[in-house]
């Protein structure tokens, strides 16, 4: 059998050159293959070139894949070190932009609540509207990526009809000049975290290698992004737990402090404490100034702490600041703003802030019992936050003040009742129990033997108690209380005019109502006070019936009228109408004032000239008016008996009208 013809051997240099061509991507193919032309025919040479090119392409792909894998690993390590979400998203986009090499790269984060995709980070964009783009559920290429959880791409987005378009999205894409887009999902477990996009401003057919590379990067990025989310949630949970522990510690400390304060306030009530003690206890607990007001919002008690005195000094939480009353300090003015806050608190019983509802603002709470306002508590500014426990402590203090006020008023009411009974026994007594009355008066701090004057005070029924309380502080050694429908004062005063004036000045500001005070001359012994009271009361009722309700008078000036008419108003009115009726009707019908002329004529000793000077008119005018009066009353009105009646009538009319 014949052997085939021996083939020509390829020189070693040609083989080495061919291997160099495979190893060096930049080598010149023609120069490397040229030596083989001498040893191979045309078909063999083409076969060698084809195989060489295939090997070079495969090696190039492996080199590129190796570079991409290296870049992915490097990116994964770098991204894993980031903990700030915004910085991580920016770095993800930057890395993806470098890997794929497109014109624009951006990342849209998925909103779990609205199912929208919101652009969070971009690179290569210039349109501001694109950076604020929000993609509704199911719209655009991004919606398809989310629904399929797989890469989606298009060579020309305007002609891409496989998804529903959105006018706002299309406008943003056109404004940015984007044409071809590739989107890959960021998936962690069963959650879609977002979509990573690579886009060009011209038509571009994305290769499988580009799609696989961006998808692989997205898988790495999703893991890192999920880790950052979990770490953020863990940090938030840890911070919430720490804050909850701190709140619990503060709440427990506040509750312990509130419990101690409540115990102190309760003890204050049990041992008969005062509003000053409540103010000191509350100020020490809160480290703030405290002011307590009565039902008229007049200052009742106040206390300040060292912390409230120097607002710049930090409060030492290791101990409670000491509190003391500060009587020398000017009390805070009760402004209209404070009064309005008291009214709001009155309806709810809760604290009302006097400024912005911050922890350092001052607050006010009304002191109420049922629907009755008994006062208010004003707490000033301070460093201790007024949380719910502190506000509840202030409200409990208001309840304690209400109890103290009710207790104080109950004691005062009992004392007023005892004094009223003592006054009644003195005025109605027959003298058989003089020693007993003197002992009862002595127990009230009053020496009965020094009382020489009785004063009657007429005020509205609902103001009598306030009048008695006011008179209790007028001067020591007197007795004041209710008797026979009026307020009675037994005093050692000597002058009835000054005594009546002083009593009215004492009572009028605190009652806020008309006050009629009637006093009489002092008696020789206190046993005569009862006999003096009844005429005094009748005089007061006479004046009140005549419309005189807000003045201080000496009863001696009205004894003649009392002797004529008693205390009845009806007799006075009937007498005045019977005597002066025609003159009064003439004045009413003709808008004149003949009654004034008649009274001036009487006061001028029946002298027309004197009356004219008093009225500042000509004597002829007075005579003409007197002639008119004669026509109305008859020619006999100047006779002694009729003239006496006219004189009394005009004086009674003057008293009744206040002229």
ZAMARGU-4260 file (C-alpha; in steps of 0.2 Angstrom, whole numbers, plus 5000, padded with zeros to 4 digits):
<rodrens>
0) 5000/5000/5000 | 5007/5017/4995 | 5010/5030/5008 | 5003/5048/5006 | 5014/5061/4999
5) 5024/5069/5013 | 5016/5086/5018 | 5027/5101/5019 | 5032/5105/5037 | 5027/5122/5044
10) 5041/5132/5051 | 5042/5134/5070 | 5043/5153/5068 | 5026/5153/5059 | 5018/5143/5073
15) 5025/5155/5086 | 5019/5170/5076 | 5002/5162/5075 | 5002/5159/5094 | 5007/5177/5097
20) 4992/5183/5086 | 4981/5173/5098 | 4988/5180/5114 | 4989/5198/5108 | 4973/5207/5104
25) 4983/5221/5095 | 4994/5210/5084 | 4993/5213/5065 | 4984/5197/5058 | 4991/5199/5041
30) 5009/5200/5047 | 5007/5185/5058 | 4999/5174/5045 | 5010/5179/5030 | 5024/5166/5034
35) 5011/5152/5033 | 5008/5156/5015 | 5024/5148/5010 | 5020/5132/5018 | 5000/5131/5015
40) 4989/5132/5000 | 4975/5145/4999 | 4961/5133/5006 | 4972/5128/5021 | 4977/5146/5024
45) 4959/5152/5025 | 4955/5138/5037 | 4969/5143/5048 | 4963/5161/5048 | 4945/5156/5051
50) 4950/5146/5066 | 4962/5159/5072 | 4949/5172/5072 | 4936/5161/5081 | 4949/5158/5095
55) 4953/5176/5096 | 4935/5181/5098 | 4932/5168/5111 | 4947/5174/5121 | 4941/5192/5119
60) 4924/5187/5126 | 4933/5178/5141 | 4944/5192/5144 | 4929/5204/5144 | 4919/5192/5155
65) 4933/5192/5167 | 4934/5210/5167 | 4915/5212/5170 | 4916/5199/5184 | 4930/5208/5192
70) 4921/5224/5191 | 4905/5216/5198 | 4915/5209/5213 | 4924/5225/5216 | 4907/5234/5215
75) 4899/5222/5227 | 4913/5224/5240 | 4912/5243/5238 | 4893/5244/5239 | 4893/5232/5254
80) 4903/5245/5264 | 4890/5259/5261 | 4876/5261/5274 | 4868/5278/5269 | 4854/5274/5257
85) 4855/5290/5246 | 4874/5287/5244 | 4871/5269/5240 | 4859/5273/5226 | 4871/5286/5219
90) 4885/5273/5219 | 4874/5260/5211 | 4870/5271/5197 | 4888/5276/5195 | 4894/5258/5194
95) 4881/5253/5182 | 4885/5268/5171 | 4903/5263/5171 | 4899/5244/5167 | 4887/5246/5153
100) 4893/5263/5146 | 4877/5270/5140 | 4872/5288/5139 | 4861/5288/5154 | 4859/5277/5169
105) 4846/5279/5182 | 4837/5270/5196 | 4819/5270/5201 | 4814/5264/5218 | 4797/5255/5221
110) 4785/5262/5233 | 4777/5248/5243 | 4762/5259/5248 | 4757/5267/5231 | 4765/5254/5219
115) 4773/5268/5210 | 4791/5269/5204 | 4800/5285/5209 | 4817/5290/5201 | 4829/5292/5215
120) 4846/5293/5207 | 4852/5298/5189 | 4868/5300/5180 | 4870/5308/5163 | 4853/5317/5163
125) 4850/5335/5161 | 4831/5338/5162 | 4826/5342/5180 | 4808/5335/5177 | 4816/5318/5174
130) 4824/5318/5191 | 4807/5320/5199 | 4798/5307/5188 | 4785/5295/5196 | 4779/5280/5186
135) 4761/5274/5190 | 4758/5256/5192 | 4758/5246/5176 | 4764/5260/5165 | 4779/5261/5153
140) 4794/5249/5152 | 4796/5251/5170 | 4779/5244/5174 | 4782/5229/5163 | 4799/5225/5172
145) 4790/5226/5189 | 4776/5214/5183 | 4787/5202/5174 | 4802/5203/5186 | 4813/5201/5171
150) 4824/5212/5160 | 4814/5222/5147 | 4822/5233/5133 | 4818/5242/5117 | 4827/5249/5103
155) 4815/5264/5101 | 4804/5268/5115 | 4792/5279/5105 | 4788/5264/5094 | 4787/5252/5108
160) 4769/5246/5109 | 4770/5231/5121 | 4766/5242/5136 | 4753/5256/5140 | 4761/5273/5138
165) 4759/5287/5150 | 4759/5305/5144 | 4769/5312/5158 | 4782/5298/5156 | 4783/5300/5137
170) 4786/5319/5139 | 4800/5316/5152 | 4808/5303/5140 | 4807/5315/5125 | 4813/5330/5135
175) 4829/5319/5140 | 4831/5313/5122 | 4831/5295/5127 | 4828/5282/5113 | 4833/5265/5117
180) 4831/5258/5135 | 4835/5243/5145 | 4827/5240/5162 | 4832/5226/5174 | 4823/5222/5191
185) 4831/5224/5208 | 4823/5209/5217 | 4826/5203/5234 | 4817/5187/5239 | 4799/5190/5234
190) 4800/5209/5234 | 4804/5221/5220 | 4815/5235/5227 | 4816/5245/5211 | 4822/5245/5192
195) 4839/5249/5186 | 4839/5257/5169 | 4852/5260/5155 | 4847/5271/5141 | 4855/5279/5125
200) 4850/5294/5115 | 4850/5285/5099 | 4844/5268/5093 | 4854/5254/5100 | 4851/5235/5100
205) 4856/5229/5117 | 4866/5213/5116 | 4863/5197/5127 | 4880/5201/5135 | 4874/5219/5140
210) 4858/5212/5147 | 4866/5198/5157 | 4879/5210/5164 | 4867/5223/5170 | 4855/5209/5177
215) 4870/5202/5186 | 4875/5219/5193 | 4856/5222/5198 | 4856/5205/5207 | 4871/5210/5217
220) 4864/5228/5220 | 4847/5221/5226 | 4856/5211/5239 | 4866/5226/5245 | 4851/5237/5244
225) 4840/5225/5254 | 4854/5224/5267 | 4854/5242/5269 | 4836/5243/5271 | 4836/5229/5284
230) 4851/5238/5293 | 4841/5254/5293 | 4826/5246/5300 | 4836/5238/5313 | 4844/5255/5318
235) 4827/5262/5318 | 4820/5248/5329 | 4835/5250/5341 | 4833/5269/5341 | 4814/5267/5345
240) 4818/5254/5358 | 4831/5266/5366 | 4818/5280/5365 | 4805/5269/5372 | 4816/5265/5387
245) 4821/5283/5390 | 4802/5288/5389 | 4798/5274/5401 | 4812/5279/5413 | 4806/5297/5412
250) 4788/5292/5414 | 4792/5281/5429 | 4802/5295/5437 | 4788/5307/5434 | 4775/5295/5441
255) 4786/5293/5457 | 4788/5312/5458 | 4769/5314/5455 | 4765/5301/5468 | 4776/5310/5481
260) 4768/5327/5477 | 4750/5320/5478 | 4754/5312/5495 | 4761/5329/5501 | 4746/5338/5494
265) 4734/5326/5502 | 4744/5327/5519 | 4742/5346/5517 | 4723/5344/5517 | 4722/5332/5531
270) 4733/5343/5542 | 4723/5359/5538 | 4736/5366/5526 | 4734/5382/5515 | 4736/5387/5497
275) 4753/5393/5501 | 4758/5375/5506 | 4751/5369/5489 | 4761/5382/5480 | 4777/5378/5488
280) 4775/5359/5485 | 4770/5361/5467 | 4784/5373/5463 | 4797/5361/5471 | 4791/5347/5461
285) 4790/5356/5444 | 4805/5368/5446 | 4793/5382/5440 | 4785/5397/5448 | 4767/5394/5454
290) 4754/5407/5458 | 4737/5403/5465 | 4722/5415/5463 | 4705/5415/5471 | 4688/5415/5463
295) 4690/5434/5458 | 4707/5430/5451 | 4715/5440/5465 | 4732/5433/5471 | 4730/5421/5485
300) 4748/5412/5486 | 4764/5411/5476 | 4780/5401/5477 | 4796/5401/5466 | 4811/5390/5465
305) 4829/5393/5463 | 4827/5386/5445 | 4813/5397/5441 | 4823/5412/5448 | 4838/5410/5437
310) 4831/5403/5420 | 4849/5402/5413 | 4854/5389/5426 | 4852/5371/5422 | 4840/5361/5433
315) 4849/5348/5444 | 4839/5333/5441 | 4848/5323/5455 | 4837/5332/5468 | 4821/5342/5469
320) 4824/5361/5470 | 4818/5370/5486 | 4803/5381/5485 | 4798/5396/5495 | 4784/5408/5495
325) 4789/5425/5489 | 4778/5438/5496 | 4789/5453/5490 | 4787/5448/5472 | 4774/5458/5462
330) 4761/5445/5457 | 4759/5441/5439 | 4745/5452/5431 | 4729/5442/5426 | 4727/5448/5408
335) 4713/5445/5397 | 4723/5431/5389 | 4725/5422/5406 | 4706/5425/5410 | 4701/5417/5393
340) 4713/5402/5397 | 4705/5400/5414 | 4687/5400/5406 | 4693/5386/5393 | 4701/5376/5407
345) 4685/5379/5418 | 4675/5369/5405 | 4687/5354/5404 | 4696/5354/5420 | 4712/5352/5411
350) 4728/5362/5409 | 4728/5376/5395 | 4745/5382/5388 | 4747/5401/5388 | 4758/5401/5373
355) 4764/5388/5360 | 4762/5371/5366 | 4780/5368/5370 | 4787/5360/5385 | 4793/5377/5392
360) 4777/5387/5391 | 4767/5392/5406 | 4751/5384/5409 | 4735/5388/5419 | 4722/5377/5426
365) 4705/5382/5433 | 4700/5377/5451 | 4682/5372/5450 | 4670/5362/5461 | 4655/5356/5450
370) 4652/5372/5439 | 4658/5384/5452 | 4674/5393/5449 | 4684/5394/5465 | 4701/5401/5458
375) 4715/5396/5446 | 4733/5390/5447 | 4746/5398/5435 | 4763/5388/5432 | 4777/5398/5425
380) 4791/5394/5413 | 4804/5381/5417 | 4816/5368/5410 | 4806/5353/5416 | 4795/5346/5402
385) 4777/5347/5406 | 4772/5329/5400 | 4755/5321/5403 | 4761/5316/5421 | 4766/5333/5426
390) 4750/5341/5419 | 4740/5328/5428 | 4750/5333/5444 | 4745/5352/5441 | 4727/5346/5439
395) 4727/5336/5455 | 4734/5352/5464 | 4719/5362/5457 | 4708/5348/5465 | 4717/5350/5481
400) 4715/5369/5481 | 4697/5367/5477 | 4695/5355/5493 | 4705/5368/5503 | 4693/5382/5496
405) 4678/5372/5500 | 4684/5368/5517 | 4689/5387/5520 | 4672/5392/5514 | 4663/5379/5525
410) 4672/5386/5540 | 4668/5404/5535 | 4650/5399/5532 | 4649/5391/5549 | 4657/5406/5557
415) 4646/5418/5548 | 4631/5408/5554 | 4637/5408/5572 | 4640/5427/5571 | 4623/5429/5563
420) 4614/5420/5577 | 4624/5430/5590 | 4619/5446/5581 | 4601/5440/5581 | 4601/5435/5599
425) 4609/5452/5604 | 4596/5462/5594 | 4581/5451/5600 | 4587/5447/5617 | 4578/5452/5633
430) 4593/5454/5644 | 4591/5438/5653 | 4606/5430/5645 | 4618/5445/5646 | 4632/5434/5653
435) 4630/5421/5640 | 4630/5433/5625 | 4645/5442/5632 | 4654/5425/5633 | 4649/5420/5615
440) 4655/5437/5609 | 4671/5435/5618 | 4674/5418/5609 | 4673/5428/5593 | 4686/5440/5598
445) 4673/5454/5602 | 4670/5464/5618 | 4651/5466/5618 | 4652/5480/5631 | 4662/5491/5618
450) 4648/5490/5604 | 4639/5506/5603 | 4632/5508/5585 | 4621/5497/5574 | 4623/5499/5555
455) 4611/5492/5542 | 4617/5487/5525 | 4605/5483/5511 | 4612/5473/5496 | 4605/5460/5484
460) 4602/5443/5492 | 4615/5434/5482 | 4628/5447/5488 | 4625/5447/5507 | 4638/5433/5510
465) 4651/5443/5501 | 4646/5458/5511 | 4648/5449/5527 | 4665/5442/5522 | 4671/5459/5517
470) 4665/5467/5534 | 4674/5453/5543 | 4691/5461/5538 | 4685/5480/5540 | 4691/5482/5558
475) 4694/5471/5573 | 4681/5470/5587 | 4665/5471/5577 | 4651/5459/5573 | 4644/5457/5555
480) 4630/5445/5550 | 4613/5443/5542 | 4598/5447/5551 | 4580/5452/5546 | 4583/5452/5528
485) 4599/5463/5528 | 4617/5464/5534 | 4619/5471/5551 | 4635/5478/5558 | 4638/5481/5577
490) 4653/5492/5579 | 4661/5503/5592 | 4661/5518/5580 | 4656/5535/5587 | 4651/5545/5571
495) 4636/5538/5561 | 4641/5547/5545 | 4659/5541/5544 | 4654/5524/5549 | 4641/5522/5535
500) 4653/5529/5522 | 4667/5517/5528 | 4655/5502/5528 | 4650/5506/5510 | 4668/5509/5504
505) 4672/5492/5512 | 4657/5482/5504 | 4655/5490/5487 | 4670/5485/5478 | 4668/5466/5483
510) 4650/5465/5480 | 4649/5473/5463 | 4631/5478/5466 | 4622/5494/5474 | 4624/5495/5492
515) 4613/5506/5504 | 4621/5509/5521 | 4611/5517/5535 | 4619/5521/5552 | 4612/5529/5568
520) 4619/5538/5583 | 4628/5528/5596 | 4618/5521/5611 | 4623/5522/5629 | 4625/5503/5632
525) 4625/5488/5620 | 4608/5482/5627 | 4600/5497/5618 | 4606/5491/5601 | 4590/5480/5598
530) 4578/5494/5601 | 4589/5505/5588 | 4589/5492/5575 | 4570/5491/5570 | 4569/5510/5566
535) 4585/5509/5557 | 4579/5494/5546 | 4563/5504/5542 | 4573/5519/5537 | 4583/5508/5525
540) 4567/5500/5518 | 4559/5517/5516 | 4574/5524/5506 | 4575/5508/5496 | 4557/5509/5492
545) 4559/5527/5486 | 4573/5521/5474 | 4588/5526/5484 | 4598/5510/5484 | 4617/5515/5482
550) 4622/5527/5495 | 4627/5530/5514 | 4616/5540/5525 | 4613/5545/5543 | 4596/5539/5548
555) 4593/5554/5559 | 4590/5565/5543 | 4575/5554/5538 | 4566/5551/5555 | 4553/5564/5551
560) 4548/5555/5535 | 4549/5538/5544 | 4537/5545/5557 | 4525/5551/5544 | 4525/5536/5532
565) 4533/5522/5541 | 4543/5510/5529 | 4529/5509/5516 | 4532/5515/5498 | 4514/5515/5493
570) 4509/5528/5506 | 4523/5540/5500 | 4518/5538/5481 | 4499/5540/5485 | 4503/5556/5496
575) 4514/5564/5482 | 4502/5561/5468 | 4488/5568/5479 | 4497/5584/5483 | 4507/5587/5467
580) 4498/5577/5454 | 4492/5591/5443 | 4510/5599/5443 | 4518/5582/5439 | 4506/5579/5424
585) 4509/5596/5417 | 4528/5593/5418 | 4525/5577/5409 | 4514/5583/5396 | 4523/5600/5392
590) 4541/5595/5395 | 4543/5608/5409 | 4550/5607/5426 | 4538/5616/5438 | 4541/5604/5452
595) 4560/5610/5452 | 4554/5628/5453 | 4542/5623/5467 | 4555/5614/5477 | 4568/5629/5475
600) 4554/5641/5480 | 4551/5631/5496 | 4570/5629/5500 | 4572/5648/5497 | 4560/5652/5511
605) 4546/5657/5499 | 4556/5671/5492 | 4554/5673/5473 | 4570/5683/5472 | 4580/5670/5481
610) 4572/5656/5470 | 4577/5666/5454 | 4595/5667/5459 | 4595/5649/5463 | 4588/5644/5447
615) 4598/5657/5437 | 4583/5665/5429 | 4574/5682/5430 | 4562/5685/5444 | 4547/5687/5432
620) 4550/5670/5426 | 4549/5663/5443 | 4533/5673/5446 | 4525/5666/5430 | 4529/5649/5435
625) 4521/5651/5452 | 4506/5658/5444 | 4505/5642/5433 | 4507/5632/5449 | 4493/5642/5457
630) 4482/5638/5442 | 4486/5619/5444 | 4485/5617/5463 | 4472/5631/5467 | 4474/5648/5475
635) 4474/5641/5493 | 4490/5631/5491 | 4501/5644/5500 | 4489/5643/5515 | 4498/5635/5531
640) 4490/5618/5530 | 4491/5615/5511 | 4508/5623/5510 | 4515/5610/5524 | 4508/5596/5513
645) 4516/5604/5497 | 4533/5606/5507 | 4533/5587/5512 | 4527/5581/5495 | 4541/5590/5485
650) 4554/5584/5498 | 4548/5566/5496 | 4548/5568/5477 | 4566/5574/5477 | 4571/5559/5488
655) 4562/5547/5477 | 4570/5554/5460 | 4587/5558/5467 | 4585/5577/5463
</rodrens>
